[in-house]
Amino acid sequence: MTKAHLKRLEFAILVILMIFTRAADLLITYHYSPDLQHEANPLVSFFQFHWQEFLFSSFLLTSFLSLCLYYDFFTSNTSYPKEKHLGFSDFASVHWFGRKRHLAYFLLAFAKDWDLRIKFIGYAGSRLLIFIGTIAALSWLGLSESKYFEAFYNFCFPAFPYIFIIFGAVYLLYSFLKKEYVAYQALQSET
């Protein structure tokens, strides 16, 4: 298989997994909480979404992330730092912010340009949506089938599952920047 075929296959698998995990989460939610009374999603618990708004927002989110993921996979508009032979931490800072900044800024500021923002949203958002859908579906199953899990969930909520999601997002930022660093190194070796 060529590199282009593998890229298309990975893209298709990620989109299918996003759709599958969103659908599984929504179906399991409907089964165990048809009135959304026990739904922890902030759209429902905070913004008081009903099923129509909840389904529509899930469709919009999945579609938006699929488009951003497509952009990440199949566009080449990204400009990489002009400096040669940067180490990973210097590259990450210059690539993300346009200049060297302290590591703490990664948690406080977003990427400098829209190309990088869209690519990151596609990369991290798609994987995070799959992760969240999996955690949500497994949580519903655990709550319905195990008193031990229910006790754990009630004791740890809202830290569980939101701490996992935050750690997942931080890991995906690191992973995205590593992917970008590999592309930067490949460009360096070509010149």
Z-matrix of the N, CA and C atoms (Angstrom, degrees):
N
C 1 1.455
C 2 1.521 1 109.99
N 3 1.299 2 115.30 1 138.14
C 4 1.462 3 119.09 2 -180.00
C 5 1.531 4 109.96 3 -79.18
N 6 1.321 5 114.63 4 167.90
C 7 1.460 6 120.62 5 178.79
C 8 1.535 7 111.04 6 -61.29
N 9 1.323 8 117.02 7 -39.08
C 10 1.470 9 121.49 8 179.14
C 11 1.526 10 111.20 9 -64.89
N 12 1.349 11 116.90 10 -39.83
C 13 1.467 12 120.18 11 177.87
C 14 1.526 13 110.93 12 -65.49
N 15 1.316 14 116.98 13 -41.60
C 16 1.465 15 120.92 14 178.89
C 17 1.526 16 111.27 15 -63.96
N 18 1.317 17 115.72 16 -38.45
C 19 1.463 18 120.73 17 178.62
C 20 1.529 19 110.46 18 -63.63
N 21 1.333 20 116.62 19 -45.71
C 22 1.467 21 120.81 20 178.80
C 23 1.533 22 110.72 21 -64.40
N 24 1.323 23 116.35 22 -39.30
C 25 1.461 24 120.82 23 179.20
C 26 1.530 25 110.76 24 -65.04
N 27 1.325 26 117.92 25 -44.87
C 28 1.462 27 121.33 26 178.48
C 29 1.521 28 110.76 27 -62.27
N 30 1.326 29 116.52 28 -43.15
C 31 1.464 30 120.62 29 177.43
C 32 1.531 31 110.35 30 -58.98
N 33 1.323 32 117.11 31 -48.23
C 34 1.467 33 121.40 32 -178.53
C 35 1.528 34 110.96 33 -62.16
N 36 1.312 35 117.10 34 -42.25
C 37 1.469 36 120.91 35 179.79
C 38 1.531 37 110.52 36 -62.71
N 39 1.331 38 116.77 37 -43.78
C 40 1.464 39 119.58 38 179.66
C 41 1.530 40 111.80 39 -64.22
N 42 1.321 41 117.49 40 -41.66
C 43 1.475 42 120.15 41 178.60
C 44 1.532 43 109.95 42 -64.95
N 45 1.323 44 117.07 43 -43.70
C 46 1.470 45 120.33 44 178.89
C 47 1.529 46 110.41 45 -62.27
N 48 1.333 47 117.22 46 -42.42
C 49 1.464 48 120.04 47 178.24
C 50 1.530 49 112.07 48 -64.69
N 51 1.331 50 117.29 49 -38.25
C 52 1.464 51 119.59 50 176.00
C 53 1.521 52 110.57 51 -60.61
N 54 1.317 53 116.55 52 -48.90
C 55 1.467 54 121.27 53 -178.90
C 56 1.527 55 110.05 54 -62.78
N 57 1.322 56 116.29 55 -45.91
C 58 1.473 57 120.73 56 -178.00
C 59 1.525 58 111.68 57 -62.81
N 60 1.338 59 117.91 58 -47.29
C 61 1.469 60 119.49 59 -177.39
C 62 1.527 61 111.58 60 -69.74
N 63 1.347 62 117.93 61 -35.28
C 64 1.473 63 119.67 62 175.46
C 65 1.524 64 109.82 63 -64.93
N 66 1.327 65 116.46 64 -45.90
C 67 1.466 66 120.08 65 -179.83
C 68 1.526 67 110.88 66 -62.91
N 69 1.323 68 116.88 67 -43.51
C 70 1.473 69 120.16 68 178.93
C 71 1.516 70 110.75 69 -61.41
N 72 1.318 71 116.71 70 -45.37
C 73 1.463 72 120.61 71 178.73
C 74 1.529 73 110.85 72 -60.02
N 75 1.322 74 117.09 73 -46.76
C 76 1.463 75 120.62 74 -178.32
C 77 1.529 76 112.01 75 -66.18
N 78 1.329 77 117.46 76 -41.96
C 79 1.472 78 120.34 77 179.19
C 80 1.520 79 111.95 78 -66.36
N 81 1.318 80 116.43 79 -42.26
C 82 1.467 81 119.74 80 178.76
C 83 1.524 82 110.11 81 -67.62
N 84 1.321 83 117.16 82 -38.82
C 85 1.465 84 120.58 83 175.69
C 86 1.519 85 110.35 84 -60.23
N 87 1.321 86 116.48 85 -45.67
C 88 1.464 87 120.28 86 179.83
C 89 1.525 88 110.97 87 -62.12
N 90 1.322 89 116.42 88 -38.89
C 91 1.466 90 120.81 89 -179.17
C 92 1.532 91 111.24 90 -65.63
N 93 1.324 92 117.43 91 -45.50
C 94 1.463 93 120.82 92 -173.89
C 95 1.530 94 114.12 93 -93.73
N 96 1.324 95 117.53 94 -19.07
C 97 1.459 96 120.12 95 179.75
C 98 1.533 97 109.91 96 -147.38
N 99 1.337 98 116.96 97 69.09
C 100 1.465 99 119.76 98 -175.41
C 101 1.523 100 113.56 99 -60.96
N 102 1.322 101 117.31 100 -23.92
C 103 1.462 102 120.10 101 178.16
C 104 1.528 103 112.31 102 -93.33
N 105 1.325 104 117.88 103 3.79
C 106 1.468 105 125.96 104 -178.82
C 107 1.537 106 112.91 105 61.71
N 108 1.302 107 116.54 106 17.73
C 109 1.459 108 121.51 107 -178.61
C 110 1.530 109 112.07 108 -62.85
N 111 1.320 110 117.16 109 -32.94
C 112 1.468 111 121.43 110 -175.81
C 113 1.521 112 113.38 111 -107.48
N 114 1.312 113 117.41 112 12.79
C 115 1.467 114 121.45 113 -179.08
C 116 1.523 115 109.89 114 -75.93
N 117 1.340 116 116.70 115 130.59
C 118 1.471 117 122.06 116 -177.95
C 119 1.524 118 113.01 117 -92.62
N 120 1.328 119 117.85 118 -10.51
C 121 1.459 120 120.54 119 179.88
C 122 1.534 121 109.02 120 -57.74
N 123 1.345 122 117.80 121 128.68
C 124 1.472 123 120.23 122 -178.36
C 125 1.528 124 114.07 123 -57.61
N 126 1.327 125 118.13 124 -27.25
C 127 1.467 126 119.36 125 177.26
C 128 1.528 127 110.85 126 -61.55
N 129 1.320 128 115.44 127 -33.35
C 130 1.464 129 120.33 128 180.00
C 131 1.522 130 110.59 129 -90.88
N 132 1.343 131 116.05 130 -50.84
C 133 1.470 132 119.38 131 -173.93
C 134 1.525 133 112.96 132 -71.29
N 135 1.319 134 118.53 133 -32.63
C 136 1.466 135 121.13 134 -177.85
C 137 1.525 136 112.47 135 -101.81
N 138 1.335 137 115.99 136 -48.27
C 139 1.471 138 120.08 137 -176.50
C 140 1.528 139 113.49 138 -88.94
N 141 1.316 140 117.03 139 -3.46
C 142 1.469 141 122.83 140 175.63
C 143 1.530 142 113.59 141 62.56
N 144 1.338 143 116.93 142 36.17
C 145 1.456 144 119.63 143 176.15
C 146 1.529 145 109.57 144 -64.53
N 147 1.329 146 115.78 145 145.75
C 148 1.458 147 122.57 146 171.57
C 149 1.525 148 106.98 147 -101.36
N 150 1.338 149 116.84 148 -178.70
C 151 1.454 150 119.64 149 -173.84
C 152 1.525 151 113.05 150 -57.42
N 153 1.311 152 118.20 151 -42.05
C 154 1.468 153 119.49 152 -177.53
C 155 1.525 154 111.10 153 -60.98
N 156 1.325 155 117.09 154 -48.47
C 157 1.472 156 120.67 155 179.80
C 158 1.523 157 110.95 156 -67.07
N 159 1.332 158 115.39 157 -37.77
C 160 1.470 159 120.69 158 -179.01
C 161 1.530 160 110.84 159 -64.73
N 162 1.318 161 116.55 160 -46.26
C 163 1.469 162 120.50 161 178.41
C 164 1.526 163 111.26 162 -65.19
N 165 1.327 164 116.65 163 -43.36
C 166 1.456 165 120.56 164 -179.60
C 167 1.529 166 110.40 165 -63.87
N 168 1.323 167 117.98 166 -42.40
C 169 1.470 168 120.38 167 179.07
C 170 1.524 169 110.73 168 -65.95
N 171 1.331 170 117.91 169 -36.35
C 172 1.473 171 120.65 170 176.36
C 173 1.520 172 111.14 171 -64.38
N 174 1.337 173 116.37 172 -42.04
C 175 1.465 174 121.03 173 177.32
C 176 1.529 175 110.52 174 -62.72
N 177 1.339 176 116.60 175 -47.04
C 178 1.468 177 120.31 176 179.82
C 179 1.526 178 111.75 177 -61.89
N 180 1.320 179 116.77 178 -44.53
C 181 1.467 180 120.60 179 -179.27
C 182 1.527 181 110.76 180 -62.56
N 183 1.313 182 117.09 181 -47.56
C 184 1.471 183 120.47 182 -179.90
C 185 1.524 184 111.07 183 -62.58
N 186 1.324 185 117.34 184 -41.26
C 187 1.470 186 121.11 185 178.36
C 188 1.529 187 111.16 186 -64.84
N 189 1.326 188 116.09 187 -46.97
C 190 1.468 189 120.77 188 179.68
C 191 1.526 190 111.09 189 -60.15
N 192 1.334 191 116.97 190 -46.44
C 193 1.465 192 119.76 191 -179.94
C 194 1.525 193 111.57 192 -66.37
N 195 1.316 194 117.67 193 -33.49
C 196 1.473 195 120.61 194 176.57
C 197 1.525 196 110.68 195 -64.57
N 198 1.331 197 116.76 196 -41.45
C 199 1.471 198 120.49 197 177.57
C 200 1.532 199 111.19 198 -65.29
N 201 1.317 200 116.57 199 -43.56
C 202 1.471 201 119.91 200 178.16
C 203 1.528 202 110.97 201 -64.89
N 204 1.329 203 116.32 202 -38.21
C 205 1.464 204 120.41 203 177.40
C 206 1.522 205 110.41 204 -64.62
N 207 1.321 206 117.01 205 -41.29
C 208 1.463 207 121.12 206 176.36
C 209 1.533 208 109.57 207 -58.41
N 210 1.321 209 115.78 208 -44.59
C 211 1.464 210 121.01 209 178.39
C 212 1.532 211 110.55 210 -59.37
N 213 1.330 212 115.99 211 -44.13
C 214 1.466 213 119.85 212 179.56
C 215 1.525 214 111.43 213 -61.98
N 216 1.300 215 117.18 214 -41.91
C 217 1.461 216 121.22 215 -176.15
C 218 1.528 217 113.39 216 -76.30
N 219 1.323 218 117.11 217 -37.91
C 220 1.463 219 118.60 218 -164.59
C 221 1.526 220 115.93 219 -121.05
N 222 1.327 221 118.67 220 14.68
C 223 1.462 222 119.71 221 173.50
C 224 1.520 223 109.21 222 -116.78
N 225 1.298 224 114.87 223 157.71
C 226 1.469 225 119.58 224 -179.43
C 227 1.527 226 111.21 225 -132.39
N 228 1.332 227 115.91 226 41.42
C 229 1.461 228 120.43 227 -179.36
C 230 1.522 229 113.46 228 -86.35
N 231 1.295 230 117.30 229 -4.15
C 232 1.458 231 120.81 230 -172.32
C 233 1.518 232 111.07 231 -69.56
N 234 1.326 233 115.16 232 130.48
C 235 1.463 234 119.65 233 173.56
C 236 1.527 235 107.87 234 -102.04
N 237 1.305 236 114.52 235 132.16
C 238 1.458 237 121.37 236 -177.35
C 239 1.528 238 109.18 237 -102.03
N 240 1.327 239 117.61 238 158.93
C 241 1.472 240 120.08 239 -179.32
C 242 1.529 241 111.91 240 -54.66
N 243 1.319 242 114.85 241 142.28
C 244 1.474 243 120.33 242 179.44
C 245 1.528 244 111.61 243 -75.29
N 246 1.343 245 116.44 244 -26.47
C 247 1.468 246 120.10 245 -179.90
C 248 1.518 247 109.60 246 -61.43
N 249 1.311 248 114.98 247 139.90
C 250 1.459 249 120.85 248 -178.71
C 251 1.527 250 110.26 249 -92.82
N 252 1.329 251 115.19 250 149.96
C 253 1.457 252 124.26 251 170.16
C 254 1.524 253 113.69 252 56.80
N 255 1.322 254 116.66 253 41.70
C 256 1.463 255 120.36 254 174.98
C 257 1.523 256 109.47 255 -74.36
N 258 1.325 257 116.66 256 142.59
C 259 1.453 258 121.22 257 170.14
C 260 1.519 259 108.90 258 -71.87
N 261 1.328 260 116.29 259 169.10
C 262 1.461 261 119.40 260 -174.73
C 263 1.526 262 112.58 261 -59.68
N 264 1.323 263 118.89 262 -47.36
C 265 1.467 264 119.76 263 -175.56
C 266 1.531 265 111.40 264 -65.59
N 267 1.340 266 117.26 265 -40.31
C 268 1.468 267 119.48 266 176.94
C 269 1.528 268 110.99 267 -67.00
N 270 1.334 269 116.21 268 -42.88
C 271 1.465 270 119.97 269 177.37
C 272 1.526 271 110.81 270 -58.73
N 273 1.334 272 116.61 271 -48.77
C 274 1.463 273 120.78 272 -177.00
C 275 1.521 274 110.57 273 -57.26
N 276 1.309 275 116.74 274 -44.58
C 277 1.459 276 121.16 275 -178.78
C 278 1.526 277 111.60 276 -66.20
N 279 1.329 278 117.34 277 -48.18
C 280 1.468 279 121.26 278 -178.60
C 281 1.529 280 110.55 279 -66.98
N 282 1.321 281 116.70 280 -41.70
C 283 1.464 282 120.98 281 -179.26
C 284 1.532 283 110.75 282 -66.24
N 285 1.310 284 117.98 283 -41.76
C 286 1.464 285 122.77 284 -175.58
C 287 1.529 286 112.25 285 -77.61
N 288 1.350 287 116.36 286 -44.68
C 289 1.464 288 120.58 287 -173.63
C 290 1.523 289 114.48 288 -106.16
N 291 1.327 290 117.08 289 -15.54
C 292 1.459 291 119.86 290 -175.98
C 293 1.518 292 112.57 291 90.17
N 294 1.320 293 117.20 292 -2.99
C 295 1.470 294 122.83 293 177.52
C 296 1.523 295 108.34 294 -162.30
N 297 1.325 296 114.87 295 167.16
C 298 1.464 297 118.95 296 179.73
C 299 1.522 298 109.81 297 -73.17
N 300 1.339 299 114.41 298 129.62
C 301 1.461 300 121.45 299 178.70
C 302 1.525 301 108.69 300 -140.56
N 303 1.305 302 115.00 301 162.44
C 304 1.461 303 121.39 302 -179.55
C 305 1.529 304 110.34 303 -67.08
N 306 1.323 305 116.24 304 151.50
C 307 1.453 306 123.26 305 -178.06
C 308 1.534 307 112.23 306 -56.94
N 309 1.318 308 118.68 307 -34.11
C 310 1.468 309 121.78 308 -178.57
C 311 1.524 310 112.30 309 -60.54
N 312 1.319 311 117.97 310 -27.17
C 313 1.465 312 121.00 311 -179.66
C 314 1.527 313 112.77 312 -64.56
N 315 1.337 314 117.40 313 -22.56
C 316 1.462 315 119.66 314 179.31
C 317 1.524 316 111.34 315 -62.40
N 318 1.331 317 116.48 316 -27.96
C 319 1.454 318 119.86 317 179.63
C 320 1.525 319 112.10 318 -87.75
N 321 1.333 320 116.65 319 -9.69
C 322 1.461 321 120.56 320 -174.37
C 323 1.517 322 114.68 321 -113.47
N 324 1.313 323 117.95 322 -17.99
C 325 1.468 324 120.30 323 -173.82
C 326 1.522 325 110.44 324 -134.49
N 327 1.318 326 114.67 325 154.92
C 328 1.455 327 120.79 326 -179.60
C 329 1.527 328 110.09 327 -99.78
N 330 1.310 329 116.61 328 171.93
C 331 1.462 330 122.44 329 -177.36
C 332 1.522 331 111.72 330 -59.10
N 333 1.341 332 114.25 331 154.79
C 334 1.468 333 121.21 332 -174.07
C 335 1.527 334 114.13 333 -71.55
N 336 1.308 335 118.09 334 -30.79
C 337 1.472 336 118.89 335 -176.01
C 338 1.525 337 111.48 336 -129.54
N 339 1.328 338 114.67 337 162.13
C 340 1.461 339 120.53 338 -175.61
C 341 1.516 340 112.86 339 -68.01
N 342 1.304 341 118.12 340 -33.77
C 343 1.462 342 120.56 341 178.44
C 344 1.522 343 110.02 342 -57.15
N 345 1.307 344 116.16 343 -50.29
C 346 1.459 345 121.11 344 -178.37
C 347 1.531 346 111.13 345 -67.45
N 348 1.307 347 117.29 346 -37.48
C 349 1.469 348 120.93 347 178.45
C 350 1.526 349 111.07 348 -61.83
N 351 1.335 350 116.08 349 -47.75
C 352 1.470 351 119.89 350 -178.57
C 353 1.524 352 110.38 351 -64.70
N 354 1.342 353 116.21 352 -42.94
C 355 1.463 354 119.72 353 178.50
C 356 1.527 355 110.90 354 -60.54
N 357 1.329 356 116.56 355 -43.70
C 358 1.457 357 120.06 356 -179.80
C 359 1.527 358 111.31 357 -65.97
N 360 1.318 359 117.30 358 -42.98
C 361 1.467 360 120.29 359 178.51
C 362 1.525 361 110.08 360 -59.99
N 363 1.329 362 116.88 361 -42.40
C 364 1.461 363 120.22 362 178.02
C 365 1.513 364 112.23 363 -64.81
N 366 1.325 365 116.12 364 -46.02
C 367 1.466 366 120.57 365 -178.09
C 368 1.519 367 110.96 366 -66.83
N 369 1.321 368 116.87 367 -57.72
C 370 1.463 369 120.95 368 -173.81
C 371 1.525 370 111.54 369 -77.18
N 372 1.330 371 116.87 370 -41.17
C 373 1.454 372 119.81 371 -176.90
C 374 1.517 373 112.99 372 -61.82
N 375 1.320 374 116.97 373 -42.04
C 376 1.461 375 120.12 374 -179.67
C 377 1.527 376 110.66 375 -63.86
N 378 1.308 377 116.31 376 -46.66
C 379 1.467 378 120.12 377 -178.83
C 380 1.533 379 111.35 378 -68.84
N 381 1.321 380 116.23 379 -36.48
C 382 1.461 381 119.97 380 178.58
C 383 1.530 382 110.80 381 -68.24
N 384 1.324 383 117.18 382 -38.02
C 385 1.458 384 120.07 383 177.61
C 386 1.532 385 110.90 384 -63.83
N 387 1.318 386 117.14 385 -39.68
C 388 1.464 387 121.24 386 175.95
C 389 1.528 388 109.78 387 -62.99
N 390 1.322 389 116.34 388 -45.13
C 391 1.461 390 122.06 389 179.85
C 392 1.528 391 110.76 390 -62.11
N 393 1.329 392 116.99 391 -46.74
C 394 1.464 393 121.40 392 -179.17
C 395 1.532 394 110.70 393 -64.35
N 396 1.320 395 116.87 394 -43.41
C 397 1.464 396 120.18 395 178.18
C 398 1.513 397 112.26 396 -60.92
N 399 1.323 398 115.90 397 -39.11
C 400 1.467 399 120.72 398 178.40
C 401 1.527 400 110.76 399 -67.10
N 402 1.329 401 116.85 400 -47.23
C 403 1.472 402 120.32 401 178.82
C 404 1.529 403 110.25 402 -60.85
N 405 1.333 404 117.29 403 -44.02
C 406 1.466 405 120.92 404 -178.14
C 407 1.527 406 111.22 405 -63.31
N 408 1.328 407 116.52 406 -46.73
C 409 1.467 408 119.53 407 -179.10
C 410 1.527 409 110.70 408 -63.86
N 411 1.328 410 117.07 409 -44.38
C 412 1.469 411 120.21 410 179.18
C 413 1.529 412 111.42 411 -66.05
N 414 1.332 413 116.99 412 -34.55
C 415 1.464 414 120.34 413 177.68
C 416 1.518 415 111.04 414 -64.36
N 417 1.350 416 116.60 415 -44.80
C 418 1.463 417 119.20 416 177.91
C 419 1.524 418 110.84 417 -60.49
N 420 1.322 419 116.18 418 -43.45
C 421 1.464 420 119.26 419 179.60
C 422 1.530 421 110.70 420 -64.89
N 423 1.332 422 116.64 421 -42.69
C 424 1.461 423 120.64 422 178.25
C 425 1.514 424 112.09 423 -62.67
N 426 1.332 425 116.88 424 -42.11
C 427 1.464 426 120.96 425 179.54
C 428 1.531 427 111.89 426 -64.29
N 429 1.318 428 116.02 427 -34.99
C 430 1.458 429 119.12 428 -177.56
C 431 1.525 430 113.18 429 -82.51
N 432 1.316 431 117.35 430 -23.69
C 433 1.465 432 120.37 431 -172.23
C 434 1.526 433 114.84 432 -109.44
N 435 1.329 434 118.39 433 -15.22
C 436 1.465 435 119.22 434 -172.74
C 437 1.523 436 111.26 435 -138.26
N 438 1.321 437 115.07 436 121.92
C 439 1.473 438 120.30 437 175.74
C 440 1.526 439 110.23 438 -67.61
N 441 1.343 440 117.53 439 -30.77
C 442 1.462 441 121.12 440 178.79
C 443 1.532 442 110.55 441 -66.67
N 444 1.327 443 115.65 442 -43.90
C 445 1.461 444 119.11 443 178.11
C 446 1.520 445 110.28 444 -66.13
N 447 1.316 446 117.01 445 -38.94
C 448 1.469 447 120.18 446 178.47
C 449 1.532 448 110.73 447 -61.86
N 450 1.331 449 117.09 448 -42.05
C 451 1.472 450 120.55 449 177.92
C 452 1.528 451 110.42 450 -64.72
N 453 1.348 452 116.21 451 -43.21
C 454 1.463 453 120.88 452 177.43
C 455 1.525 454 110.54 453 -61.20
N 456 1.314 455 116.25 454 -46.53
C 457 1.461 456 121.50 455 -178.17
C 458 1.527 457 110.97 456 -62.28
N 459 1.320 458 116.78 457 -46.88
C 460 1.465 459 120.51 458 179.99
C 461 1.522 460 112.04 459 -64.25
N 462 1.323 461 116.72 460 -35.09
C 463 1.464 462 121.06 461 179.30
C 464 1.532 463 111.00 462 -71.59
N 465 1.328 464 117.14 463 -40.12
C 466 1.468 465 121.92 464 -172.33
C 467 1.524 466 114.58 465 -92.70
N 468 1.340 467 118.04 466 -16.81
C 469 1.460 468 119.30 467 -176.90
C 470 1.524 469 109.49 468 -68.35
N 471 1.331 470 120.44 469 135.86
C 472 1.459 471 129.35 470 9.52
C 473 1.534 472 114.34 471 -93.94
N 474 1.363 473 117.10 472 1.09
C 475 1.471 474 118.00 473 179.83
C 476 1.525 475 110.26 474 -56.65
N 477 1.320 476 117.30 475 -43.71
C 478 1.450 477 121.29 476 170.19
C 479 1.513 478 105.47 477 -98.56
N 480 1.246 479 120.66 478 122.28
C 481 1.458 480 131.25 479 17.94
C 482 1.529 481 114.01 480 -103.64
N 483 1.330 482 118.55 481 -1.03
C 484 1.462 483 120.33 482 -169.95
C 485 1.527 484 113.59 483 -67.00
N 486 1.335 485 118.26 484 -31.96
C 487 1.474 486 119.91 485 176.50
C 488 1.533 487 109.81 486 -63.31
N 489 1.342 488 116.65 487 -41.73
C 490 1.465 489 120.12 488 177.26
C 491 1.522 490 111.00 489 -60.16
N 492 1.309 491 116.39 490 -40.46
C 493 1.460 492 121.07 491 -178.59
C 494 1.531 493 110.38 492 -66.84
N 495 1.328 494 116.90 493 -41.47
C 496 1.474 495 120.66 494 178.24
C 497 1.523 496 110.37 495 -64.03
N 498 1.326 497 117.24 496 -46.49
C 499 1.465 498 119.79 497 177.53
C 500 1.522 499 111.14 498 -62.47
N 501 1.328 500 116.82 499 -37.43
C 502 1.458 501 120.58 500 176.67
C 503 1.516 502 111.67 501 -62.40
N 504 1.323 503 117.04 502 -41.91
C 505 1.471 504 121.10 503 179.87
C 506 1.527 505 110.99 504 -65.87
N 507 1.335 506 117.61 505 -41.44
C 508 1.475 507 121.02 506 178.53
C 509 1.526 508 109.91 507 -64.83
N 510 1.338 509 116.50 508 -43.69
C 511 1.467 510 119.80 509 177.85
C 512 1.537 511 110.80 510 -61.23
N 513 1.328 512 117.33 511 -40.95
C 514 1.462 513 120.20 512 -179.15
C 515 1.523 514 112.35 513 -68.00
N 516 1.325 515 118.11 514 -32.15
C 517 1.469 516 120.29 515 173.60
C 518 1.525 517 109.52 516 -63.28
N 519 1.331 518 116.39 517 -46.13
C 520 1.469 519 120.81 518 177.52
C 521 1.528 520 110.44 519 -60.30
N 522 1.316 521 116.41 520 -46.34
C 523 1.464 522 121.59 521 -178.87
C 524 1.533 523 111.42 522 -62.94
N 525 1.325 524 116.68 523 -40.99
C 526 1.465 525 121.00 524 177.89
C 527 1.526 526 110.50 525 -62.40
N 528 1.326 527 116.51 526 -45.83
C 529 1.467 528 119.69 527 -179.46
C 530 1.527 529 111.05 528 -66.29
N 531 1.322 530 117.78 529 -33.11
C 532 1.470 531 120.42 530 174.82
C 533 1.528 532 110.57 531 -63.94
N 534 1.348 533 116.06 532 -41.83
C 535 1.466 534 120.68 533 178.11
C 536 1.525 535 110.31 534 -61.69
N 537 1.325 536 115.85 535 -43.48
C 538 1.459 537 120.76 536 178.26
C 539 1.533 538 110.86 537 -65.26
N 540 1.311 539 116.91 538 -36.36
C 541 1.460 540 121.12 539 179.34
C 542 1.528 541 110.86 540 -65.16
N 543 1.313 542 116.88 541 -38.85
C 544 1.469 543 121.08 542 176.78
C 545 1.534 544 109.71 543 -62.55
N 546 1.344 545 117.16 544 -41.42
C 547 1.474 546 120.31 545 177.36
C 548 1.525 547 110.62 546 -65.19
N 549 1.315 548 117.79 547 -40.43
C 550 1.462 549 122.60 548 177.32
C 551 1.539 550 110.47 549 -61.56
N 552 1.322 551 117.45 550 -44.75
C 553 1.462 552 121.16 551 178.19
C 554 1.521 553 111.78 552 -64.15
N 555 1.312 554 117.18 553 -37.37
C 556 1.468 555 120.64 554 178.07
C 557 1.524 556 110.10 555 -64.32
N 558 1.332 557 117.14 556 -40.21
C 559 1.468 558 120.50 557 176.30
C 560 1.525 559 111.01 558 -65.00
N 561 1.319 560 116.89 559 -38.00
C 562 1.458 561 121.25 560 179.38
C 563 1.528 562 110.54 561 -64.14
N 564 1.310 563 117.31 562 -39.22
C 565 1.462 564 119.81 563 -178.53
C 566 1.527 565 112.08 564 -73.28
N 567 1.344 566 117.22 565 -23.14
C 568 1.458 567 120.45 566 177.58
C 569 1.520 568 112.45 567 -74.31
N 570 1.349 569 116.34 568 -27.90
C 571 1.476 570 119.32 569 -176.75
C 572 1.501 571 112.53 570 -94.24
